[in-house]
């Protein structure tokens, strides 16, 4: 993730991006990434999106899958309105 973030033009090499393990969810491994950018006045949401899309693409290229939990709903009774 750090290496991929460095490929986004606005991300600075120094200080270098840092990843951390933030925790474990019931169906997740929660990772964080901190990166310094050159021009915060140009907006944060757009560079965050660029970093996340680049990470997503790198995960796919390396066969890393994000599994989403599945919930099944079973309706035992369905009251009909008269």
ABEGO torsion letter per residue (X at the ends): XAAAAAABAABBAOBBBBBBBAEBBAABBBBBBBBBBABAAAEAAAAAAAAAAAAAAAAAAAGBBBBBBBBBBBBABBBBBX
